[in-house]
Amino acid sequence: MAHRPKRTFRPRRADSSDSDGAQETSAEPGATGEQAARDPAVEGPPSGRGHAEVAELLRRGRGRRRGRAWASSRHAARAAPRLDESSDVPESRMVDLSADEEDGEHHSSESKDDQSSSPNSSRTLEDEFSSVVNIPDAAVMQATYRKCKLARAQEDYISLDVKHTFTNSGMKKNSEDSESEPDDFKDIMPFTPKPQTLRQRMAEETTTRNEETSDDSQDEKTQDIWEQQQMRKAVKITKGQDIDLSYSHESQTVKKFDASISFPPVSLEIIKKKLNTRLTLLQDTHRSHLREYEKYIQDIKSSKSTIQNLENSSNQTLSFKFYKSMKIYVENLIDCLNEKIISIQEIESAMHALLLKQAMIFMKRRQDELKHESAYLQQLSYKPETSINKSLAMDEKTQWILEEAESRRARRRQARVLSGNCTHEEGTSSDDELSSADMIDFQKSQGDILQDHKKIFEDVHSDFCNIQNILLKFRQWREKFPDSYYEAFISLCIPKLLNPLIRFQLIDWNPLKFDSIGLKQMPWFTSIEEFIDCSMEDSKKEDSSDKKILSTVINKTVIPRLIGFVEFIWDPLSTTQTTSLVTQCRMILEEHSTCENEVNKGKQDLLKSIVSRMKKAIEDDVFIPLYPKSAVENRTSPHSKFQERQFWSGLKLFGNILLWNELLPEDTLQELGLGKLLNRYLIIALLNAIPGPDVVKKCSQIAAYLPEKWFQNSAMRTSIPQLENFIQFLLQSARKLSRNEIRDEVKEIILILVKIKALNQAESFIEECHLDHLRSVIKEFE
């Protein structure tokens, strides 16, 4: 730790603008004189002025500008009472003395010429104190000052053990004791100041100022160095760092160097050489850093190029990346479909329920009309003793239903007249009109369902809801890695993945409507066909498993939906619905049965449901009443009209059943159409009818519904067994008409027999009735 240098204090110069000193100088003498006059008994040492002069010299040597400044007039005020005790000096003289003493304290030295140049009044005062005080001259004072300075330099510190030699009973100790004096000056005799001329005071001040400047400058430098060292230690600043803590501009700029230290010679060439050397070192370092930077850049580029080459050249890396991307894609696709399948099922069920409700309305209305009209006609045949109240109640209930049915028939007749269709028979209409209120309700419900249907995949990216985009992913797999594609049996997975999306597109598809879009025109159908065609081009295998994708989709997705329509919504009495359904089923079951084992089960289920539904229609919807001939002879009677409508309705169902030709097995179709409907209902109704043109017309219509495929064998001379009853009825009707000489109807019956390959029966009838002119008709069909 650096040794702390001694700290000195300089007194304030007399020419400085110190207001405190000026005020105290003007006030202190008077106060001192008054205090001496009030208290003349206070004792003090006779050398008061000599003590004050020595203390002044010490203060000048030790004082500093930053130290606390003390007014020099206070020491003169303390010395005045002591002089008053030793001599009888008047009060006015004391005032002059203190003023002279105050003037003398602004200077640091005296000369021997002061006494000779003093005024007469000063000499008189000096003579009065000469017998009491031994006054030292200026040389003694200078020697004393130098001795004090040398003592301070040797001891390297200023002693703090001081004692006050002056007391003043008129003032408090705490405020009057200005400084402590060293012990060396206790025996200095007091003296009184001598009056000095202006020239002497100026010379003394100049000498003191020069000495103080040189001494103070060295002390300040030492003190500033010590303070800077202490501040560096406080803030932990490394050695050698420059910290400017000086208080003035002089301390920053004034620096003295020891002249004894020798420095090497410095020239411009040496400085330039050192700068060039330093510059060369920095340039070399910079070039080395640049070389390292370029090397790192080349390493980065090389690494990236190596990574790129490895990715492009490594099949394993490519396959891994592709398989990973496909795995992530399929997982996301499955998650999406699992979330959306619930909404699809709800919308699908809602649409199915709406269509089922509509179908049940039509079926119930038809059955109610049949029941009430049959009951009404039967009521007309009751005996007169039947309860009138009961009949009236039944009439009121039946009347409203019959009026509603008749109004609908009237509207249909009007529409047919406007369209020019005059060959229509009553009873062949489907009667599927809805009231305006029911139609509005149905359309509103259907619109709400379709609106919800559009919202299902509105938040899904097209890669996860567009079938074409999904198949494109698997197509890329098949093209890049065909072996793994076929080993993974993707052709079995695709139908399962596409099932929810296809069901989504089939929600608003109604195969019973005549204007419904065909499956071939649907987006999913065309996308799968394109996928299969590309598979046939890319694959060298003729038995590619991708060919089964479409049949599997139809078997797993489309056929179950068709079965739902057939069992619950399809009305076999509706020719429009049956024709549309047959068209859709024909395309599904015939044109896309590429794999019999896969489609067989779905096909069998669909056909079973069709057969079951037609059986139910025959049992529930076919009703042809039999009335007495007297009730049906009049063609305008209610009995005759009702019977005619029911017959044509049954005949219409017969034709709708036979539309399933080539889809249903022949034996099944013949059993339904011929065995259960023709022989059980239609033939009985024909036998009860009066032979005539109407009967022949009905028979011709029956023959027209029969499929030509059943009679394509040219070797056939006898018709199928199920038509035996029909053939016998035709022969019976022909005999009756022949007796009545109705030749045109007889010829029509012969043509019917020839069409259904009942050639043997036709020839026998011609020979029996001697109708040789009709033999040419038989020869034309042979």
C-alpha positions in Angstrom: 0.0 0.0 0.0 1.4 3.4 -1.0 2.4 5.6 1.8 0.2 8.6 2.2 2.1 11.9 1.7 1.8 14.7 4.1 -1.0 17.2 3.5 -0.3 20.9 3.7 -2.7 23.9 3.9 -2.1 27.2 2.3 -3.6 30.5 3.8 -5.8 32.6 1.7 -3.9 35.4 0.0 -4.5 39.0 1.1 -5.4 40.1 -2.4 -8.0 37.4 -2.8 -11.6 38.5 -2.8 -12.6 36.9 0.5 -15.6 38.7 1.9 -15.3 37.0 5.3 -11.8 38.2 5.9 -12.6 41.7 5.0 -15.6 41.8 7.3 -13.7 40.3 10.2 -10.8 42.7 9.6 -13.0 45.7 10.0 -15.0 44.3 13.0 -12.5 42.5 15.1 -10.3 45.4 16.3 -13.1 47.4 17.7 -14.6 44.4 19.5 -11.2 43.5 21.0 -10.7 47.1 22.3 -14.2 47.0 23.9 -13.6 43.7 25.6 -10.2 44.8 26.9 -11.8 47.9 28.4 -14.5 45.8 30.1 -12.2 43.2 31.5 -8.7 44.6 32.2 -7.8 42.0 34.8 -7.4 39.1 32.3 -3.9 37.9 32.3 -1.9 36.8 29.2 1.6 36.3 28.0 3.5 39.5 27.2 4.6 38.2 23.8 1.2 38.2 22.1 2.2 39.6 18.8 5.3 37.4 18.5 3.2 34.3 19.0 0.7 35.5 16.3 3.4 36.1 13.8 4.9 32.7 14.2 1.5 31.0 14.0 0.9 33.0 10.8 4.1 31.7 9.3 3.1 28.1 10.2 -0.3 28.5 8.6 1.2 29.8 5.4 3.6 26.8 5.3 0.9 24.2 6.0 -2.1 25.7 4.3 -3.8 24.5 1.1 -6.5 26.0 -1.1 -8.7 23.0 -0.5 -8.4 23.1 3.2 -10.6 25.1 5.5 -9.7 28.8 5.4 -9.4 30.7 8.6 -9.5 34.6 8.9 -6.2 36.0 10.1 -7.9 39.0 11.9 -9.0 36.7 14.8 -5.5 36.1 15.9 -4.8 39.9 16.1 -7.9 40.3 18.1 -6.7 37.7 20.7 -3.3 39.4 20.9 -4.6 42.9 21.7 -5.9 42.3 25.2 -2.5 40.8 26.2 -0.8 44.0 25.2 -3.3 46.0 27.2 -2.4 44.1 30.4 1.3 44.9 30.3 1.1 48.6 29.4 -1.3 51.4 29.6 -2.0 51.9 26.0 -5.0 53.9 25.1 -8.0 52.4 23.5 -7.4 54.3 20.3 -3.8 53.1 20.1 -5.0 49.5 20.5 -7.2 49.9 17.5 -4.4 51.2 15.4 -2.2 48.4 16.5 -4.6 45.7 15.6 -5.2 47.3 12.2 -1.4 47.4 11.6 -1.1 43.8 12.8 -4.0 42.7 10.5 -2.2 44.3 7.6 1.0 42.6 8.6 -0.6 39.1 8.6 -1.2 39.3 4.9 2.5 39.0 4.2 5.2 36.3 5.1 8.4 38.3 5.8 9.9 41.5 7.1 13.1 43.5 6.4 15.4 45.5 8.6 14.6 48.7 6.8 11.0 48.6 8.2 12.0 50.3 11.4 13.8 53.2 9.7 11.0 53.9 7.3 8.3 53.8 9.9 6.3 57.0 10.8 7.0 58.9 14.0 3.8 57.5 15.5 5.0 53.9 15.0 8.4 54.6 16.5 6.8 56.1 19.6 4.7 52.9 20.0 7.8 50.7 19.4 9.8 52.6 22.1 7.0 52.0 24.6 7.1 48.1 24.1 10.9 47.8 23.5 11.5 47.5 27.2 9.1 44.6 27.5 9.2 42.7 24.1 12.2 41.4 22.2 11.1 41.7 18.6 12.9 39.4 16.1 13.7 40.7 12.7 12.8 39.3 9.2 15.9 37.2 9.0 15.1 35.4 12.2 11.5 34.7 10.9 12.8 33.3 7.6 15.2 31.0 9.4 12.5 29.8 11.7 10.2 29.1 8.7 12.9 27.1 7.0 13.6 25.2 10.2 9.9 24.1 10.5 9.9 23.1 6.8 13.0 21.0 7.3 11.5 19.3 10.4 8.4 18.4 8.5 10.5 16.9 5.7 12.5 14.7 8.1 9.6 13.4 10.1 7.4 12.9 7.0 4.3 13.9 9.0 2.8 16.7 11.1 2.3 16.0 14.8 -1.2 16.1 16.0 -0.1 16.7 19.6 -0.7 20.4 19.8 -1.6 22.7 22.6 -3.4 26.1 22.6 -1.2 28.8 24.0 -3.6 31.6 23.7 -6.8 32.1 25.7 -9.4 34.8 25.6 -11.9 35.0 28.4 -14.3 37.2 26.4 -15.0 34.5 23.8 -16.0 30.8 23.8 -13.2 28.2 23.4 -14.9 26.2 20.6 -15.2 29.2 18.4 -11.9 31.0 19.2 -9.3 28.3 19.1 -8.2 28.5 15.5 -5.2 26.2 15.2 -2.9 24.2 17.4 0.7 25.2 17.4 3.7 22.7 17.5 5.5 22.3 20.7 8.7 23.8 19.2 7.2 27.2 19.2 6.0 27.5 22.8 9.0 29.5 23.9 8.9 32.0 21.0 8.6 35.5 22.4 5.7 37.6 21.3 6.3 40.7 19.2 4.3 43.6 17.8 4.1 44.3 14.1 6.0 47.3 12.8 4.4 49.7 10.3 5.6 48.9 6.8 5.6 51.0 3.7 3.8 50.0 0.5 7.0 49.0 -1.3 8.1 46.8 1.6 4.7 45.0 1.7 4.7 44.5 -2.1 8.3 43.1 -2.0 7.4 40.8 0.9 4.3 39.5 -0.8 6.1 38.8 -4.1 8.8 36.8 -2.3 6.2 34.8 -0.3 4.1 34.1 -3.3 7.0 32.6 -5.3 8.1 30.4 -2.4 4.5 29.2 -1.8 4.0 28.5 -5.6 7.0 26.2 -5.8 6.2 24.4 -2.5 2.5 24.1 -3.1 3.0 22.8 -6.6 5.1 19.9 -5.5 2.7 19.1 -2.6 -0.3 19.2 -4.8 1.2 16.8 -7.3 2.1 14.3 -4.6 -1.3 14.6 -3.1 -3.0 14.1 -6.5 -0.9 11.0 -7.2 -1.9 9.5 -3.9 -5.6 10.2 -4.4 -5.5 8.6 -7.9 -3.9 5.5 -6.5 -6.5 5.2 -3.9 -9.3 5.7 -6.4 -7.8 3.0 -8.7 -7.8 0.5 -5.8 -11.4 1.4 -5.0 -12.8 0.8 -8.5 -10.4 -2.1 -9.3 -9.0 -0.6 -12.5 -6.0 -2.3 -13.9 -2.6 -0.7 -13.6 -1.6 1.5 -16.4 -5.1 2.7 -17.3 -5.4 6.4 -17.3 -8.1 7.9 -15.1 -8.6 11.6 -15.0 -9.6 12.5 -11.4 -7.9 15.9 -11.3 -9.9 18.9 -10.2 -8.4 21.5 -12.5 -6.9 21.8 -15.9 -3.5 22.4 -14.4 -3.3 19.0 -12.8 -4.1 17.2 -16.1 -1.5 19.0 -18.2 1.3 19.7 -15.8 3.6 16.7 -15.6 7.2 16.6 -14.5 9.6 13.9 -15.4 12.7 13.0 -13.7 15.6 14.4 -15.7 17.9 11.6 -14.5 15.9 9.0 -16.5 17.3 8.5 -20.0 15.1 7.6 -22.9 16.3 6.1 -26.3 16.5 8.6 -29.1 13.3 8.9 -31.1 13.1 10.0 -34.7 10.5 10.0 -37.5 12.1 7.0 -39.2 12.0 4.9 -36.1 8.3 5.7 -35.6 7.6 5.0 -39.2 9.5 1.7 -39.0 7.5 0.6 -35.9 4.2 1.5 -37.5 5.1 -0.4 -40.7 6.1 -3.4 -38.6 2.8 -3.2 -36.7 0.8 -2.8 -39.9 2.6 -5.8 -41.4 1.7 -8.0 -38.4 -1.9 -6.9 -38.6 -2.1 -7.6 -42.3 -0.6 -11.1 -41.9 -3.1 -11.8 -39.2 -5.9 -10.6 -41.3 -4.8 -12.7 -44.3 -4.6 -15.8 -42.1 -8.1 -15.1 -40.9 -9.3 -14.7 -44.4 -7.7 -18.0 -45.4 -9.4 -19.8 -42.5 -12.7 -18.2 -43.4 -12.4 -19.3 -47.0 -11.5 -22.8 -45.8 -14.6 -22.9 -43.6 -16.8 -21.7 -46.5 -15.3 -24.4 -48.8 -15.9 -27.1 -46.1 -19.6 -26.0 -45.7 -20.1 -26.1 -49.5 -18.4 -29.5 -49.7 -20.6 -30.9 -46.9 -23.8 -29.6 -48.5 -22.7 -31.1 -51.9 -21.9 -34.4 -50.2 -25.3 -34.5 -48.5 -27.0 -33.7 -51.8 -25.1 -36.4 -53.6 -25.8 -38.9 -51.0 -29.5 -38.0 -51.1 -29.6 -38.3 -54.9 -27.5 -41.4 -55.2 -28.7 -43.5 -52.4 -31.7 -45.5 -53.1 -32.1 -46.5 -49.5 -32.2 -42.8 -48.5 -34.8 -42.1 -51.2 -36.9 -45.0 -50.3 -36.7 -44.2 -46.6 -37.7 -40.6 -47.2 -40.6 -41.7 -49.5 -41.8 -44.4 -47.1 -41.6 -42.0 -44.2 -43.6 -39.4 -46.1 -46.2 -42.0 -47.1 -46.5 -43.2 -43.6 -47.1 -39.7 -42.3 -49.5 -39.0 -45.1 -51.5 -42.2 -44.5 -51.6 -41.7 -40.8 -53.0 -38.2 -41.3 -55.5 -39.4 -43.8 -56.7 -42.1 -41.5 -57.0 -39.6 -38.6 -59.0 -37.3 -40.9 -61.3 -40.0 -42.1 -61.9 -41.4 -38.6 -62.9 -37.9 -37.5 -65.2 -37.2 -40.5 -66.8 -40.7 -40.7 -69.1 -39.9 -37.8 -70.5 -36.8 -39.6 -70.8 -38.7 -42.9 -72.8 -41.4 -41.2 -75.1 -38.9 -39.5 -75.8 -37.1 -42.8 -76.2 -40.3 -44.6 -78.7 -41.6 -42.1 -80.6 -38.3 -42.2 -81.0 -38.4 -45.9 -82.1 -42.0 -45.9 -84.6 -41.3 -43.2 -86.0 -38.4 -45.2 -86.5 -40.5 -48.3 -87.9 -43.4 -46.3 -90.4 -41.0 -44.8 -91.5 -39.9 -48.2 -91.8 -43.5 -49.5 -93.9 -44.5 -46.5 -96.2 -41.6 -47.1 -96.9 -42.9 -50.7 -97.3 -46.5 -49.7 -99.6 -45.7 -46.8 -101.7 -43.4 -48.9 -102.1 -46.0 -51.6 -103.0 -48.7 -49.2 -105.5 -46.4 -47.4 -107.1 -45.5 -50.7 -107.3 -49.2 -51.7 -108.8 -50.1 -48.4 -111.4 -47.3 -48.3 -112.5 -47.6 -51.9 -112.9 -51.3 -51.7 -114.9 -50.9 -48.5 -117.0 -48.2 -50.1 -117.8 -50.4 -53.2 -118.5 -53.3 -51.0 -120.9 -51.1 -48.9 -122.8 -50.3 -52.1 -123.5 -54.0 -52.5 -124.9 -54.4 -48.9 -128.5 -55.2 -48.3 -130.9 -52.4 -47.3 -131.2 -53.5 -43.7 -127.5 -52.4 -43.1 -127.2 -49.8 -40.4 -127.7 -46.4 -41.8 -125.6 -44.6 -39.1 -122.7 -47.0 -39.7 -122.8 -46.6 -43.4 -123.0 -42.8 -43.1 -120.0 -42.8 -40.8 -118.0 -44.9 -43.2 -119.1 -42.7 -46.1 -117.9 -39.6 -44.4 -114.5 -41.1 -43.7 -114.2 -42.6 -47.1 -115.5 -39.7 -49.0 -112.6 -37.4 -48.2 -110.0 -40.0 -49.2 -111.8 -40.8 -52.5 -112.1 -37.1 -53.3 -108.4 -36.6 -52.8 -107.5 -39.5 -55.0 -109.9 -38.5 -57.7 -108.6 -34.9 -57.7 -105.0 -36.2 -58.2 -106.2 -38.5 -61.1 -107.9 -35.5 -62.7 -104.8 -33.4 -62.6 -102.8 -36.3 -64.2 -105.4 -36.7 -66.9 -105.2 -33.0 -67.7 -101.4 -33.2 -67.8 -101.5 -36.1 -70.2 -104.0 -34.4 -72.5 -101.7 -31.4 -72.6 -98.7 -33.6 -73.5 -100.7 -35.5 -76.2 -100.6 -38.9 -74.5 -104.1 -40.4 -75.1 -103.2 -44.1 -74.9 -102.7 -44.0 -71.1 -104.7 -46.4 -69.0 -106.1 -45.6 -65.6 -104.2 -47.4 -62.9 -100.8 -47.2 -64.6 -99.9 -44.0 -62.9 -97.5 -44.1 -59.9 -99.6 -41.7 -57.9 -96.5 -40.2 -56.2 -97.6 -36.6 -56.1 -97.2 -34.7 -52.8 -99.3 -31.8 -51.5 -97.8 -28.4 -51.6 -97.2 -28.3 -47.8 -95.6 -31.8 -47.9 -93.4 -30.8 -50.8 -92.2 -27.6 -49.2 -91.4 -29.5 -46.0 -89.5 -32.1 -47.9 -87.5 -29.6 -49.9 -86.6 -27.7 -46.8 -85.4 -30.8 -45.0 -83.4 -31.9 -48.0 -81.8 -28.5 -48.4 -80.7 -28.5 -44.7 -79.2 -31.9 -45.1 -77.3 -31.0 -48.2 -76.1 -27.8 -46.5 -74.6 -29.8 -43.7 -73.2 -32.2 -46.2 -71.1 -29.4 -47.8 -69.6 -28.4 -44.5 -68.1 -31.8 -43.7 -64.8 -31.4 -45.6 -64.7 -27.6 -45.9 -61.9 -27.5 -43.3 -59.9 -30.3 -44.9 -57.0 -29.9 -47.4 -57.7 -31.3 -50.9 -54.9 -33.9 -50.5 -57.0 -35.6 -47.8 -60.5 -35.3 -49.2 -60.0 -35.4 -53.0 -60.0 -39.0 -54.3 -57.9 -38.0 -57.3 -55.1 -36.5 -55.1 -55.2 -39.5 -52.8 -54.8 -41.9 -55.7 -52.0 -39.8 -57.1 -49.9 -40.4 -54.0 -50.3 -44.2 -54.4 -49.7 -43.9 -58.1 -46.3 -42.3 -57.3 -45.6 -45.2 -55.0 -46.5 -47.7 -57.7 -44.2 -46.0 -60.2 -41.2 -45.5 -58.0 -41.3 -48.7 -55.9 -43.6 -51.2 -57.7 -42.3 -54.2 -55.8 -43.0 -52.8 -52.4 -46.4 -51.5 -53.6 -47.7 -54.9 -54.7 -46.1 -56.6 -51.7 -48.0 -54.3 -49.4 -51.3 -55.2 -51.1 -52.3 -51.6 -51.6 -55.1 -52.7 -53.9 -56.8 -54.1 -50.9 -56.3 -51.0 -48.8 -57.4 -48.4 -51.3 -61.1 -49.4 -51.2 -61.1 -49.1 -47.5 -59.5 -45.7 -47.5 -61.9 -44.4 -50.2 -65.0 -45.8 -48.6 -65.8 -42.7 -46.5 -65.1 -40.3 -49.4 -67.3 -42.3 -51.8 -70.1 -42.4 -49.3 -69.8 -38.7 -48.9 -70.3 -38.2 -52.7 -73.2 -40.7 -52.7 -75.2 -38.9 -50.0 -77.2 -36.8 -52.5 -77.3 -39.6 -55.0 -80.8 -41.2 -55.5 -80.7 -44.2 -57.9 -84.6 -44.2 -58.0 -84.8 -40.8 -59.8 -85.0 -40.8 -63.5 -82.6 -37.9 -63.8 -80.1 -39.2 -61.3 -76.4 -39.1 -62.3 -74.9 -42.3 -63.4 -72.0 -43.9 -61.5 -69.8 -43.5 -64.5 -70.2 -39.8 -64.5 -69.2 -39.5 -60.8 -65.8 -38.0 -60.0 -64.7 -40.9 -57.8 -65.6 -43.4 -60.5 -63.5 -41.7 -63.2 -60.6 -41.2 -60.9 -60.5 -44.9 -60.0 -60.8 -45.9 -63.7 -57.8 -43.6 -64.6 -55.8 -45.2 -61.7 -56.5 -48.7 -63.0 -55.7 -47.7 -66.6 -52.3 -46.3 -65.6 -51.7 -49.5 -63.6 -52.3 -51.6 -66.7 -49.8 -49.5 -68.6 -47.1 -49.4 -66.0 -47.4 -53.0 -64.8 -46.3 -55.9 -66.9 -48.5 -58.3 -65.0 -51.7 -59.1 -66.8 -53.3 -60.1 -63.6 -52.6 -56.8 -61.8 -54.4 -56.6 -58.5 -55.3 -53.0 -59.2 -57.9 -54.1 -61.6 -60.0 -55.3 -58.7 -60.1 -51.9 -57.0 -63.2 -50.7 -58.8 -65.2 -53.9 -58.3 -64.2 -54.0 -54.7 -65.3 -50.4 -54.2 -68.6 -51.2 -55.8 -69.0 -54.3 -53.8 -68.1 -52.7 -50.4 -69.6 -49.2 -50.9 -72.1 -48.8 -53.7 -74.0 -52.1 -53.4 -74.8 -51.7 -49.6 -76.3 -48.3 -50.4 -78.3 -49.8 -53.3 -79.6 -52.5 -51.0 -80.8 -49.8 -48.6 -82.8 -48.1 -51.4 -84.2 -51.4 -52.6 -85.4 -52.7 -49.3 -86.9 -49.5 -47.8 -87.4 -46.8 -50.5 -88.0 -48.5 -53.8 -91.6 -48.8 -55.0 -91.9 -51.7 -57.5 -95.2 -50.3 -58.7 -93.4 -47.2 -60.0 -92.1 -47.7 -63.5 -89.8 -44.6 -63.2 -88.1 -45.8 -60.1 -87.8 -49.4 -61.4 -86.3 -48.3 -64.7 -83.7 -46.1 -63.1 -82.8 -48.7 -60.6 -82.5 -51.4 -63.3 -80.2 -49.1 -65.2 -77.9 -48.5 -62.2 -77.8 -52.2 -61.3 -77.2 -53.3 -64.8 -74.1 -51.1 -65.0 -72.9 -52.3 -61.6 -73.5 -56.0 -62.0 -72.7 -56.6 -65.6 -70.1 -54.2 -66.8 -67.9 -54.3 -63.7 -68.0 -57.9 -62.6 -64.4 -58.4 -63.5 -63.8 -60.6 -60.5 -66.6 -63.0 -59.9 -65.4 -64.1 -56.5 -65.3 -60.6 -55.2 -68.5 -59.3 -56.7 -70.5 -62.5 -56.2 -71.4 -62.0 -52.6 -72.5 -58.3 -53.1 -74.4 -59.2 -56.2 -76.2 -62.0 -54.5 -77.2 -59.8 -51.6 -78.5 -57.2 -54.0 -80.5 -59.6 -56.1 -82.0 -61.2 -53.0 -83.1 -57.9 -51.7 -84.7 -57.1 -55.1 -86.6 -60.4 -55.2 -87.7 -60.0 -51.7 -89.0 -56.5 -52.3 -91.0 -57.6 -55.4 -92.5 -60.5 -53.5 -93.6 -58.1 -50.9 -95.1 -55.8 -53.5 -97.1 -58.7 -55.1 -98.4 -59.7 -51.7 -99.3 -56.3 -50.3 -100.1 -54.1 -53.3 -101.8 -56.3 -55.9 -105.6 -56.4 -55.4 -108.0 -57.1 -58.2 -111.6 -57.4 -56.9 -114.1 -59.7 -58.6 -117.6 -58.3 -59.0 -120.8 -59.8 -60.5 -121.1 -59.3 -64.3 -124.1 -57.2 -63.7 -121.9 -54.7 -61.7 -119.1 -54.5 -64.3 -121.1 -54.6 -67.5 -121.6 -50.9 -67.2 -118.2 -49.4 -68.0 -119.0 -46.2 -66.1 -120.0 -47.9 -62.8 -117.6 -47.5 -59.8 -117.1 -51.2 -59.6 -115.9 -51.5 -63.2 -113.6 -48.5 -62.9 -112.1 -49.7 -59.7 -111.5 -53.2 -61.2 -109.9 -51.8 -64.3 -107.6 -49.6 -62.3 -106.5 -52.5 -60.1 -105.9 -54.8 -63.1 -103.8 -52.3 -64.9 -101.9 -51.6 -61.7 -101.1 -55.3 -61.4 -100.2 -55.5 -65.1 -97.9 -52.6 -64.6 -96.2 -54.4 -61.7 -95.9 -57.4 -64.0 -94.0 -55.3 -66.6 -91.8 -53.8 -63.9 -90.9 -57.2 -62.6 -89.9 -58.4 -66.1 -87.6 -55.4 -66.5 -85.2 -57.3 -64.4 -84.6 -59.7 -67.2 -80.9 -60.6 -67.6 -80.2 -59.4 -64.1 -82.3 -61.8 -62.2 -82.1 -65.5 -63.0 -84.8 -66.7 -65.5 -86.4 -69.2 -63.2 -86.6 -66.6 -60.4 -88.1 -64.0 -62.7 -90.6 -66.5 -64.2 -91.6 -67.6 -60.8 -92.3 -64.0 -59.7 -93.8 -62.6 -62.9 -95.6 -65.7 -64.3 -96.2 -67.9 -61.3 -97.1 -65.5 -58.6 -98.6 -62.5 -60.5 -99.8 -63.6 -63.9 -101.4 -66.9 -63.0 -102.6 -65.9 -59.6 -104.1 -62.5 -60.2 -104.1 -61.4 -63.9 -105.5 -64.6 -65.5 -108.3 -64.8 -62.9 -109.3 -61.2 -63.6 -109.3 -61.9 -67.3 -111.4 -65.0 -66.9 -114.0 -62.9 -65.0 -114.0 -60.3 -67.8 -116.4 -60.3 -70.8 -114.5 -61.4 -74.0 -114.0 -58.5 -76.3 -111.5 -56.0 -77.6 -110.5 -54.9 -74.1 -109.5 -58.4 -73.1 -107.5 -58.9 -76.3 -105.7 -55.6 -75.6 -104.9 -56.7 -72.1 -103.5 -60.0 -73.4 -101.4 -58.2 -76.0 -99.9 -56.0 -73.3 -99.0 -59.1 -71.2 -97.3 -60.6 -74.2 -95.5 -57.4 -74.9 -93.9 -57.5 -71.4 -92.6 -61.0 -71.8 -88.9 -60.9 -72.6 -88.0 -62.0 -76.2 -85.0 -63.8 -74.8 -87.3 -66.5 -73.5 -88.5 -67.3 -76.9 -85.3 -67.1 -79.1 -85.0 -70.8 -79.6 -86.2 -71.4 -83.2 -86.8 -75.1 -82.5 -89.4 -74.3 -79.9 -92.9 -75.3 -80.8 -94.3 -75.1 -77.3 -94.1 -72.1 -74.9 -92.7 -72.2 -71.4 -94.7 -74.1 -68.9 -95.6 -71.1 -66.7 -97.5 -69.6 -69.7 -99.8 -72.6 -70.1 -102.7 -71.0 -68.3 -102.3 -67.8 -70.3 -102.3 -69.9 -73.6 -105.4 -71.7 -72.6 -107.1 -68.4 -71.8 -106.1 -67.0 -75.2 -107.5 -70.1 -77.0 -110.8 -69.8 -75.1 -111.1 -66.2 -75.9 -110.4 -66.8 -79.5 -113.1 -69.4 -79.8 -115.7 -67.1 -78.3 -114.6 -64.3 -80.6 -114.6 -66.6 -83.6 -118.2 -67.6 -82.9 -119.1 -64.0 -82.8 -117.3 -63.4 -86.0 -114.9 -60.9 -84.5 -112.1 -61.7 -86.9 -109.6 -59.0 -86.1 -109.4 -59.9 -82.4 -109.0 -63.6 -83.4 -106.1 -62.7 -85.6 -104.5 -60.7 -82.7 -104.8 -63.7 -80.4 -103.1 -65.9 -83.0 -100.3 -63.4 -83.3 -99.9 -63.5 -79.4 -99.7 -67.3 -79.5 -97.1 -67.2 -82.3 -95.0 -64.7 -80.3 -94.8 -66.7 -77.2 -93.9 -69.8 -79.3 -97.2 -71.6 -78.8 -97.1 -72.7 -82.4 -98.7 -76.1 -81.9 -101.6 -74.6 -80.1 -102.0 -71.9 -82.8 -102.1 -74.5 -85.6 -104.6 -76.6 -83.8 -106.8 -73.7 -83.2 -106.6 -72.7 -87.0 -107.5 -76.1 -88.1 -110.3 -76.4 -85.5 -111.9 -73.1 -86.6 -111.0 -73.4 -90.3 -109.1 -70.2 -90.3 -106.8 -71.2 -93.1 -106.1 -67.5 -94.1 -104.2 -67.1 -90.8 -101.7 -69.9 -91.6 -99.5 -67.3 -93.3 -99.1 -65.5 -90.0 -97.6 -68.6 -88.5 -95.2 -69.1 -91.5 -93.9 -65.5 -91.0 -92.6 -66.3 -87.5 -91.2 -69.7 -88.4 
